[in-house]
């Protein structure tokens, strides 16, 4: 099953912090995590793209707004309640672009490589801002990939 985007209807709308009739997923990975957050008893509250963090873009030097995918208040295995910001990304976007893909067969720098470098720079700036933001609130910041969200078996 391949999902791209749509509305998620929580079965437990009181757990959702925000408007439970306007919960949008932008990937199958986000949808999978939403289902988990909605159904897991250790998740006390959650929201999607409700937290705003300013960050400076390395591309244009200007301050932009970053909306991490999820905020979660959960009870950890030790019973302690903690807040976590979660970004959901494919694993391929969680590392710098490969220099081996830099050049085209004609020796020019490929557009794809330049696009990946730009995306990596922006994501890195967002994640650095999220880490700093979370430190001020005693929250955790986590990046989850398909490796975290795909059932093993």
C-alpha positions in Angstrom: 0.0 0.0 0.0 1.3 3.4 -0.9 0.0 6.6 0.6 1.1 10.0 -0.3 -1.1 12.4 1.6 -4.5 12.6 3.2 -6.5 13.2 6.4 -6.1 10.9 9.5 -9.2 10.5 11.7 -8.0 9.6 15.2 -10.0 6.9 17.0 -9.0 8.6 20.3 -9.5 12.3 19.4 -9.1 13.4 23.1 -5.4 12.4 22.9 -4.8 14.8 19.9 -3.7 18.3 20.9 -5.2 20.5 18.2 -8.1 20.0 15.8 -8.6 16.2 15.5 -10.7 16.8 12.3 -7.7 18.4 10.5 -4.8 15.9 11.0 -2.9 15.6 7.7 -0.3 13.0 6.8 2.2 13.6 4.1 3.6 10.1 3.7 2.9 6.5 4.5 5.6 6.7 7.2 3.7 9.6 8.9 0.4 7.7 8.6 2.0 4.6 10.2 3.3 6.7 13.1 -0.1 8.5 13.6 -1.9 5.1 13.9 0.7 4.0 16.5 0.4 7.3 18.5 -3.4 7.2 18.4 -3.6 3.5 19.6 -0.7 3.2 22.0 -1.7 3.5 25.7 1.7 5.0 26.7 1.0 8.0 24.4 -0.8 10.5 26.5 -1.1 13.4 24.0 0.2 14.1 20.5 0.0 16.6 17.7 1.1 17.0 14.1 2.9 20.1 12.8 1.7 22.2 15.7 5.1 23.3 17.2 7.0 26.1 15.4 10.8 26.5 15.6 12.6 29.4 13.9 15.8 28.4 12.1 18.3 30.2 9.9 18.6 28.8 6.4 22.2 28.2 5.2 20.8 28.8 1.6 19.5 32.4 1.9 20.7 33.3 5.4 17.2 34.3 6.4 15.1 33.0 9.4 12.3 30.6 8.4 9.8 28.5 10.4 10.2 24.8 10.9 7.2 22.7 11.9 8.5 19.3 13.2 6.2 16.4 12.2 5.1 15.4 15.7 5.0 16.5 19.3 4.4 13.5 21.7 3.8 13.3 25.4 4.5 9.7 26.4 5.1 7.5 29.4 8.4 5.8 28.9 9.2 2.2 30.0 10.2 3.4 33.5 6.8 5.2 33.9 8.3 8.7 33.5 6.3 11.2 31.4 8.4 12.9 28.7 7.9 15.1 25.7 9.5 14.3 22.4 9.6 16.1 19.0 9.7 13.7 16.1 10.7 14.3 12.5 9.9 11.5 10.1 12.2 11.2 7.1 13.4 8.5 4.7 16.8 7.2 5.9 18.3 8.3 2.6 17.6 12.0 3.6 19.3 11.6 7.0 22.8 11.7 5.7 24.8 14.0 3.5 24.6 13.4 -0.2 27.1 11.0 -1.7 30.0 12.8 -3.4 30.1 9.9 -5.9 26.8 11.2 -7.4 28.2 14.7 -7.8 29.1 14.7 -11.5 27.2 13.9 -14.6 28.8 11.7 -17.3 30.0 15.0 -19.0 31.8 16.1 -15.8 29.3 18.8 -14.7 27.8 19.0 -11.2 24.4 17.3 -11.5 21.2 19.1 -10.7 20.1 16.2 -8.5 23.3 16.5 -6.4 22.9 20.2 -6.0 19.2 19.6 -4.9 20.3 17.0 -2.4 23.1 19.3 -1.0 20.5 22.1 -0.6 18.0 19.8 1.1 20.7 18.4 3.4 21.8 21.9 4.4 18.2 23.0 5.2 17.4 19.8 7.1 20.6 20.0 9.1 19.8 23.6 10.1 16.2 22.7 11.1 17.4 19.7 13.2 20.1 21.8 14.9 17.4 24.4 15.8 15.1 21.6 17.0 17.8 20.2 19.3 18.5 23.6 20.8 14.7 24.3 21.2 14.2 20.9 22.9 17.1 21.6 25.3 15.4 24.7 26.6 12.2 22.7 27.4 13.8 19.5 28.6 12.3 17.6 25.6 13.9 15.1 23.3 14.3 15.5 19.6 14.2 12.3 17.5 14.4 11.6 13.7 12.5 8.5 12.7 13.0 6.6 9.4 11.4 3.6 7.7 13.8 1.5 9.8 12.0 2.7 12.9 8.5 2.6 11.5 8.4 -0.6 9.5 7.4 -3.8 11.3 10.1 -6.4 11.3 9.2 -9.9 10.5 
